[in-house]
Amino acid sequence: MLLRLPTSLSEAQRYLAEGAVPVGGATLVWALWQRDGFPEQAMSLRELPQANLMEREALGAAVLLHQVDDRMPEVLRRAASTVGTGAVRRTATVGGNLVGSTLRCLLPAALVLDARATVLDRDGTYETDLAEVVAKRHLLLGLRWRDPVTSGYYKAPGEAGGPPPLVVATAVHAGSDGRPRLFVAVRDGYEVTSESIPCHSGPEHTLEALDRTGLGALPARAREAVRREVNGILNRSADR
């Protein structure tokens, strides 16, 4: 297998056109390749500058999970810090987790940041939403978002080899009309549900409005976690 390491977007496009398979951090695909056979060419974005950005409102797909630091919003930093073991986080990439993993531990965090994705195909780069990236498994270059007023992240305790633990991600953004807006994303099992609503006058009114969205159909334990996390983030937001 020939490993391609592009240093420019034009190189990456050419390798894609030649059939190179994105490899990410190889934590997910290596075992599959050992079982099913290795491709003739693979491609890693670890030398591509656009895929290694790490700023307050941008994160590249080739960034390793253990590198996600306090430049990032709290929700994204905490999400990355709870993925797998330390050894996994030193190898796994942001793009691999979002696109290659069935768990997609970073997806709830990215959703509440209202992140947009930059992807690369044989025709060039373009921006799209996270739903398209996940559904079509695009080659992700990175994410961009607006810095939230505040954010939070909860991951329930889980057992190795057990079902995916419940995740609740939250963020409050300054709305374009001057009214704060609440974003909530929940991973229950392998399914991720997200909603956003204007913040109402007081946590109870906001929670009542949230219950009328798709999150109101979640199991009781998940709804209880959502209520707790939303109460917490609204109180922190009020203190800002």
Steps between C-alpha positions, in 0.01 A plus 500: 500500500627844403429772760447847354573807715380805308624843605257698281135475400593443137713201598219360714254538211737320266547210739124469542460490123759222490294295746682565829289401802493743797663336800445748785686383808457136388344405834181386325604384154816302574322197641259501204787514255676214675183296461387611154825598331695823470428760230769582246514860626400669826511868586558677831437873544749538784733718288223714350487845668127547443427176686714594802342832602424540869346835588217618726252472212666240277632145529669292232405141425857372537539632855549216748244480777758541776606832342156660543579752773359805677499703180188303419154559654442291811249267335743396228798471730315279746355285224846430358645426844251217565553303178654158561828468685800731507668279240199534270486879543867528405424334164135566412414811301207741506401401148527129570273532801234704320498315170648157558362406841154361569510665845591850371579624849579851371179536301274627783762762590536612139121522461448728799778725371291526182817403315539500123727250329755559225542190285719401209410301192649460154350833391637705789385620842159616611306565818207289614311396811586216733199290397634475145852420621375214718256363242736511202827441690679790331871563539489757777759780507373679807225673696415865560248648743404813691644519849215427745418705808550181701484125444491174692540127456383195691589138429347229716726230644537202269660158494756384247321293239161615627240718328600856408462725805250783496643836390341842548669802341374855553590850390352848518564734207430869458213516252500733201197674653682554829310218669709207628440166332539158661644203308469145636623173347451155650659170406278220626636167379634562151241766416571872531212747536552876503276804541536874547250744650501859623573533871180595681459702819619245752627141477157340554344678202799406286477136610127493423574627149777243460261220602282594204784424258633161393695477826171457685473147355823381662489236775447629853863461609618701201240773560609525863863546391394763247308694766795493736749611236272771359434641847873515561591671176218754522615595848859538379381703202310736730820563694695605188 
